């Protein structure tokens, strides 16, 4: 298994898993992925938005795979660095876009979730609990 695994690592590993797997949904159900993301139905049903979601989600899956790779390699400082950037930048952008599209609840959820992920990464909690 992974000798550095600690139960305290479950939250960031959940983020890594959700990021890795969540990026696959648009390949099979782009409308649903857009709706699950938090965008309104008028965007989710727009066919031109579908390939954009697939392209963006491929990058999301790549980030999740980087998280898992660094974790497996025991590079926990690097893992935390990705969490800090992912949570702060992506969380803020996701929240801002959802807010601008009138999806207030999803915007708050995405921004707050991003802030929690960023806090974990900035504080280096994965490496701290090693």
Secondary structure, DSSP 8 states (H G I E B T S, - for coil): --TT--GGGHHHHHHHHHHHHHTTHHHH-HHHHHHHHT--HHHHT-HHHHHHHHHHHHHHHHHHHHHHHHHHTT-HHHHHHHHHHIIIIIHHHHHHHHHHTT-HHHHHHHHHHHHHHHHHHHTTHHHHT-
